[in-house]
């Protein structure tokens, strides 16, 4: 077996909703004109956040259950919903990975995504085994700000390991850590305070990034001429090209990026770009990934001869799965920047019972049902007191089973931040039935007999205590090839 260290699998997640930047700019043009607003940005609905996106990216990356033997889960983000609740542990549970996996949350700067990936690579090099690294970001910005237009929501995931299955070999890296403050966010704020972008580009990016990349290439025994893809996603026009020119990297090697179709997604940006690049990287080609934030990380990877284990959907697939939603008030409400009156129906208490969450965590977080070995019947939720591997029951991870809509209701009476609430009964392929809420539904497009896939989402928001509960919802399994033809 080879001792090559690197990436063995990759995946991503981009939310279904897109906001046309020109339309977004119109909503605040009475207050402030936005110059050069173009393209679109991806954005989360009210029931999505850093953790739900991280789970979907990990699922896009990982094979079917039964082989999810990752020894560690690393989650990078600066916008995680909890300051004191492990997001990595929630991701581990939701993807049904081993319960004794090390879980680590990484944050502090937009460089956290590449820092987490570097940590994963070094862990695998030293200890072997597979490590899952996920970066996810849901940036909330001041309305009418440049950051609001530039940003986007997304996540990317990688499995790092050792051996013949490595598709991108880790050659070298270099990190520069320094307190260069181009933006910051106090603990009691949900929005960033940003400094002037030209200063950040000239004094920060153009100074720190070349030094980090040059040293990473030196450690890898490569030169600028060997770089086939150069990734440096920063929300400053022309910065990546300027760094490449300064280093002598070919202009055609600079990755254009996803800013015009997704937006700059913080810690997830460099890893999302890397996941996109790996979809088309040829054996022998080298990619340099750099990220900026309180310094700079630079990693050098080379595509191996190993067969590519393609993600389930990948960046290209998520880009095709889309809808345009330019409702600015809905956008602000989903990010809790405005409070909408829900009337009396919204006044019920959403307090989560922690003992109930603990007792039912397998059903709630990983959607695990049970199969009666005597009859073959799959039951969800599991009968009270049933124990998989005991009492003639075996666990069934239903999250990866396609399902069919059996009944469907669109309800405008129950309170929802995104009415109507769609729900009904679904039947899983292979057995099992449950009542589920549907998500990512265009009104009138879902019908009895439609195929749906399960997606990890926020179930309830406890506004009084700041707690959020997670569960699984059913989303239409869209035919993205047809959708691409319609969009074109």
C-alpha positions in Angstrom: 0.0 0.0 0.0 1.2 3.5 -0.9 2.1 6.0 1.8 0.8 8.9 -0.3 -1.1 11.5 1.8 -3.8 13.6 0.4 -7.5 14.0 -0.6 -9.4 10.8 -1.3 -12.9 12.3 -1.8 -14.5 15.6 -2.0 -18.0 17.1 -2.0 -19.9 20.4 -1.6 -23.2 22.0 -1.0 -24.8 25.2 -2.4 -28.2 26.3 -1.3 -31.1 26.1 -3.7 -32.0 29.8 -3.6 -30.2 32.5 -5.7 -30.6 36.2 -5.4 -29.9 38.4 -8.5 -27.5 41.1 -7.3 -29.0 43.7 -9.5 -32.4 43.1 -8.0 -30.9 43.1 -4.5 -29.3 46.4 -5.2 -32.6 47.9 -6.3 -34.1 47.3 -2.9 -31.7 49.7 -1.3 -31.0 52.0 -4.2 -33.1 54.7 -2.6 -30.5 54.7 0.2 -27.3 53.8 -1.4 -26.3 53.1 -5.0 -24.4 49.9 -5.6 -21.8 50.1 -8.4 -21.2 47.1 -10.6 -23.8 44.8 -9.1 -23.9 41.7 -11.3 -24.3 38.0 -11.2 -26.1 36.3 -8.3 -25.5 35.0 -4.8 -26.6 31.8 -3.1 -28.5 32.1 0.1 -29.9 30.0 2.9 -33.6 29.8 3.7 -34.7 30.1 7.4 -34.2 26.4 8.0 -30.5 26.3 6.8 -27.4 27.3 8.6 -23.7 26.3 8.9 -24.5 22.9 10.3 -27.1 21.9 7.8 -24.9 22.9 4.9 -21.9 21.1 6.4 -23.9 17.9 6.7 -25.1 18.1 3.1 -21.5 18.7 1.9 -20.3 15.8 3.9 -23.0 13.5 2.5 -22.0 14.7 -1.0 -18.5 13.6 -0.3 -18.9 10.4 1.5 -19.9 7.0 0.1 -22.9 5.0 1.2 -23.2 4.2 5.0 -21.2 1.3 6.2 -17.9 2.7 5.0 -18.0 6.0 7.0 -15.1 5.0 9.1 -13.6 8.5 9.6 -11.4 8.8 12.6 -12.0 12.5 13.0 -14.4 15.3 11.9 -13.2 18.9 11.6 -15.6 21.7 11.0 -14.4 25.2 10.0 -16.6 28.2 10.2 -16.7 31.8 11.6 -20.6 31.8 11.7 -21.5 28.6 13.5 -24.8 29.0 15.3 -23.5 28.0 18.7 -20.6 29.4 20.7 -20.8 26.4 23.1 -22.2 23.3 21.4 -20.0 21.2 19.1 -21.0 21.6 15.5 -18.5 18.9 14.5 -20.2 16.5 16.8 -23.6 17.2 15.2 -22.2 16.7 11.8 -20.7 13.4 12.9 -24.0 12.2 14.3 -26.0 13.3 11.2 -23.7 11.4 8.7 -23.8 8.3 10.9 -20.0 8.2 11.3 -18.3 6.3 14.1 -19.2 7.5 17.6 -15.6 7.5 18.7 -14.4 9.9 16.0 -12.5 12.9 17.3 -14.6 16.1 16.7 -13.0 19.5 16.4 -14.5 22.9 15.6 -12.1 25.4 14.0 -12.7 29.2 13.6 -11.2 32.6 14.2 -10.7 33.8 10.6 -11.6 33.2 7.0 -8.4 31.1 6.9 -10.0 28.5 9.1 -11.0 26.3 6.2 -7.5 25.8 4.8 -6.1 25.6 8.3 -8.6 22.7 9.1 -7.6 21.0 5.9 -3.9 21.3 6.7 -4.6 19.9 10.2 -6.5 17.0 8.6 -3.6 16.2 6.2 -1.0 16.3 9.0 -3.2 14.1 11.2 -3.6 11.5 8.5 0.2 11.7 7.7 1.0 11.0 11.4 -1.7 8.6 12.4 -3.2 7.1 9.3 -6.9 6.7 9.0 -9.4 8.9 7.3 -10.3 12.4 8.4 -13.3 14.4 7.3 -12.8 18.1 6.9 -15.7 20.4 6.3 -15.8 24.2 5.9 -19.2 26.0 6.0 -20.2 29.6 6.1 -23.4 31.7 6.2 -22.3 35.3 6.4 -24.8 37.9 7.7 -24.1 41.4 6.6 -25.5 44.9 7.1 -28.3 45.6 4.7 -27.2 47.7 1.7 -23.5 46.9 2.4 -21.0 45.8 -0.3 -20.5 42.6 1.7 -24.2 41.8 1.5 -23.9 41.8 -2.3 -20.5 40.0 -2.4 -21.2 37.2 0.0 -22.7 33.8 -0.5 -23.6 30.7 1.5 -22.0 27.3 0.8 -20.0 24.4 2.2 -17.3 22.1 1.0 -16.0 18.8 2.4 -13.0 16.5 1.9 -11.9 13.1 3.1 -8.2 13.0 3.7 -6.3 9.7 4.0 -3.2 7.7 3.0 -2.8 5.1 0.3 -3.7 4.2 -3.3 -7.1 5.9 -3.2 -5.6 9.4 -2.8 -6.7 11.5 -5.8 -4.8 14.7 -4.9 -1.5 14.2 -3.2 -0.4 16.7 -0.6 3.1 18.1 -1.6 3.7 21.0 0.8 2.3 24.1 2.5 3.2 27.2 4.3 1.3 29.3 6.8 1.7 32.9 7.9 -0.2 34.0 10.9 -0.4 37.7 11.8 -2.9 40.2 13.2 -3.7 41.9 9.9 -7.3 43.1 10.5 -9.2 43.7 7.2 -12.5 42.9 9.0 -13.6 41.8 12.4 -16.8 40.8 14.3 -17.2 41.4 18.0 -18.8 38.5 20.0 -22.0 40.4 20.6 -22.5 41.2 16.9 -23.8 39.1 13.9 -22.2 41.4 11.3 -18.6 42.2 10.3 -17.0 45.6 10.4 -14.8 45.9 7.3 -11.9 48.2 6.6 -11.3 49.8 3.2 -10.9 47.0 0.6 -8.1 48.7 -1.4 -5.9 48.9 1.6 -6.7 45.3 2.6 -5.7 44.2 -0.9 -2.5 46.2 -1.3 -1.1 46.0 2.2 -2.5 42.6 3.1 -3.2 40.2 0.2 -0.5 41.4 -2.1 2.0 41.3 0.7 1.2 38.1 2.6 -0.1 35.8 -0.1 3.0 35.8 -2.4 5.3 35.1 0.5 3.1 32.1 1.7 2.7 30.7 -1.8 6.4 31.0 -2.7 7.4 29.2 0.4 4.8 26.4 -0.2 6.1 25.9 -3.7 9.7 25.8 -2.4 8.7 23.1 0.1 7.0 21.1 -2.7 10.1 21.3 -5.0 8.1 23.2 -7.6 8.2 26.5 -9.3 5.5 29.0 -10.4 5.7 27.5 -13.9 4.5 24.1 -12.5 1.2 25.6 -11.2 -1.8 24.5 -13.4 -4.5 26.0 -11.1 -4.1 28.9 -8.7 -6.9 29.5 -6.2 -7.1 32.6 -4.0 -10.7 33.6 -3.4 -10.8 37.1 -1.9 -13.6 39.6 -2.4 -11.3 42.1 -4.0 -11.3 42.4 -7.8 -8.1 41.4 -9.5 -6.3 40.5 -6.3 -5.7 36.8 -7.3 -4.4 37.8 -10.7 -2.1 40.3 -9.2 -0.6 37.8 -6.8 -0.1 35.3 -9.6 1.6 37.9 -11.8 3.9 38.8 -8.9 4.9 35.2 -8.5 5.2 34.4 -12.1 2.2 32.0 -12.2 0.6 31.9 -15.7 -2.5 34.1 -16.1 -4.5 31.2 -17.5 -3.8 29.2 -14.3 -5.8 31.7 -12.1 -9.1 30.2 -11.3 -11.9 32.7 -12.1 -13.9 31.6 -9.1 -17.5 31.3 -8.2 -18.1 34.8 -7.0 -20.6 35.6 -9.8 -22.7 32.5 -9.2 -22.3 31.8 -5.5 -20.6 34.7 -3.8 -17.6 34.8 -1.4 -18.4 32.3 1.2 -15.7 33.0 3.9 -13.9 29.9 5.3 -15.6 27.7 2.7 -14.5 29.8 -0.3 -11.0 28.2 -1.0 -12.3 24.7 -0.3 -15.4 25.1 -2.5 -13.1 26.4 -5.3 -10.8 23.4 -4.8 -13.7 21.0 -4.9 -14.8 22.6 -8.2 -11.3 22.4 -9.6 -10.9 18.7 -8.7 -13.9 17.9 -10.9 -11.8 18.6 -14.0 -8.2 18.4 -12.8 -6.1 16.0 -14.9 -3.5 13.5 -13.6 -0.2 15.2 -13.0 -1.6 18.7 -12.8 -0.8 20.8 -9.7 -3.1 23.1 -7.9 -2.2 25.8 -5.3 -4.9 26.8 -2.8 -4.3 29.9 -0.8 -6.6 31.7 1.7 -6.4 35.0 3.4 -7.5 36.0 6.9 -5.3 36.9 9.9 -2.4 35.9 7.6 -2.3 33.4 4.8 -2.3 29.6 4.2 -1.0 28.1 1.0 -1.3 24.4 0.1 0.1 22.5 -2.9 -1.6 19.4 -4.3 -1.1 17.2 -7.3 -3.7 15.1 -9.1 -2.6 11.4 -9.0 -3.4 8.6 -11.4 -6.0 7.1 -9.0 -9.5 7.0 -10.4 -11.6 10.0 -9.4 -14.3 9.2 -6.8 -16.8 11.7 -8.0 -19.1 13.4 -5.5 -22.8 12.5 -5.5 -23.7 15.9 -7.0 -20.6 18.2 -6.8 -20.4 21.9 -7.3 -21.6 21.6 -10.9 -24.7 19.7 -9.8 -25.5 22.1 -7.0 -25.2 25.0 -9.3 -27.7 23.4 -11.6 -30.1 22.8 -8.7 -31.4 26.3 -8.3 -34.3 28.7 -8.1 -34.3 32.5 -8.3 -35.8 34.1 -5.2 -35.4 37.9 -5.1 -37.7 38.5 -2.1 -35.5 40.8 -0.1 -37.7 40.9 3.0 -37.7 37.1 3.1 -33.9 37.2 2.7 -33.6 39.5 5.7 -36.1 37.6 7.8 -34.2 34.3 7.1 -31.0 35.9 8.5 -32.9 37.4 11.5 -32.1 40.9 10.4 -35.8 41.8 10.7 -38.6 40.4 12.8 -41.9 39.6 11.2 -45.1 39.3 13.2 -46.4 35.8 13.2 -49.5 36.6 15.2 -50.8 34.3 17.9 -49.9 31.1 16.0 -46.2 32.0 16.4 -46.5 32.4 20.2 -46.1 28.7 21.2 -43.0 27.8 23.2 -40.4 25.8 21.2 -38.4 24.7 24.3 -36.4 21.5 23.5 -36.3 18.8 26.1 -32.6 17.8 26.4 -33.4 14.4 27.9 -35.7 13.7 24.9 -33.1 14.9 22.5 -30.5 12.6 24.1 -32.8 9.5 24.2 -33.8 10.0 20.5 -30.6 11.3 19.0 -30.2 8.5 16.5 -33.7 9.0 15.2 -33.5 12.8 15.2 -30.0 13.5 14.0 -29.1 10.6 11.9 -32.7 9.4 10.9 -32.0 5.9 12.0 -34.9 3.5 11.9 -34.9 -0.2 12.7 -35.6 -3.4 10.7 -37.2 -6.3 12.3 -35.0 -9.2 11.3 -37.9 -11.7 11.7 -40.3 -9.9 9.3 -38.1 -7.5 7.3 -40.3 -4.6 8.3 -38.6 -1.2 8.6 -40.0 1.1 11.3 -39.5 4.8 12.0 -39.4 6.1 14.6 -37.9 3.1 16.3 -40.3 1.5 18.8 -39.7 2.7 22.4 -36.9 0.6 24.0 -35.8 -1.0 20.8 -32.0 -1.5 20.5 -30.3 -2.1 17.1 -28.0 -5.2 17.1 -30.2 -6.5 20.0 -33.7 -7.7 20.4 -33.7 -8.9 16.7 -33.5 -5.4 15.4 -30.9 -3.8 13.0 -30.4 -0.1 12.4 -31.4 1.4 9.1 -29.9 4.8 8.1 -32.9 6.2 6.2 -31.3 9.5 5.3 -29.6 7.9 2.2 -32.7 6.1 1.0 -34.8 7.8 -1.8 -38.5 8.1 -0.9 -41.8 8.7 -2.7 -44.5 11.2 -1.8 -47.6 9.4 -0.7 -49.6 12.3 0.6 -49.1 16.1 0.3 -50.6 19.1 2.1 -49.7 22.8 1.6 -50.7 24.5 4.9 -50.9 28.3 5.3 -52.6 28.1 8.8 -49.6 26.8 10.8 -47.0 29.5 11.4 -43.9 29.3 9.1 -41.2 31.8 8.1 -41.6 30.6 4.6 -45.3 29.7 4.0 -46.9 27.5 2.9 -45.6 24.6 4.9 -45.6 21.5 2.8 -45.8 18.2 4.6 -47.1 14.7 4.1 -46.4 10.9 4.3 -43.4 9.5 2.4 -42.4 5.9 1.7 -38.8 4.9 1.6 -37.3 2.6 -1.0 -36.6 -0.7 0.8 -39.2 -0.1 3.4 -40.1 2.5 6.0 -42.7 5.3 6.2 -42.8 8.6 8.0 -44.6 11.9 8.1 -42.2 14.5 6.8 -42.0 18.2 6.1 -41.0 19.1 2.5 -38.4 21.7 1.8 -37.1 23.5 -1.3 -40.5 23.3 -3.0 -41.8 25.5 -5.7 -45.5 25.8 -5.1 -47.5 23.5 -7.3 -44.5 21.4 -8.5 -44.6 18.6 -5.9 -47.1 15.8 -6.4 -48.1 12.4 -5.1 -45.6 10.0 -6.6 -42.7 12.5 -6.8 -39.3 11.3 -5.7 -37.7 13.0 -2.8 -34.4 12.9 -1.0 -33.8 13.6 2.7 -32.0 16.8 3.7 -30.7 17.8 7.1 -32.5 21.0 8.2 -33.5 23.2 11.2 -36.7 21.9 12.6 -37.5 24.6 15.2 -36.0 27.9 16.4 -36.4 28.6 20.1 -36.2 32.4 20.1 -36.5 32.7 23.9 -33.4 30.6 24.6 -31.5 30.8 21.3 -31.6 27.0 20.8 -32.2 25.4 17.5 -33.3 21.8 16.9 -32.5 19.8 13.8 -34.3 17.1 11.9 -34.6 15.7 8.3 -36.9 17.1 5.6 -37.8 15.8 2.2 -36.7 17.8 -0.9 -37.8 17.1 -4.5 -35.2 15.2 -6.4 -34.9 17.7 -9.3 -33.9 16.7 -12.8 -31.0 19.2 -13.1 -30.4 18.4 -16.7 -33.9 19.5 -17.6 -33.5 22.6 -15.4 -30.3 23.6 -17.1 -32.1 23.4 -20.5 -34.9 25.6 -19.2 -32.5 28.1 -17.7 -30.5 28.2 -21.0 
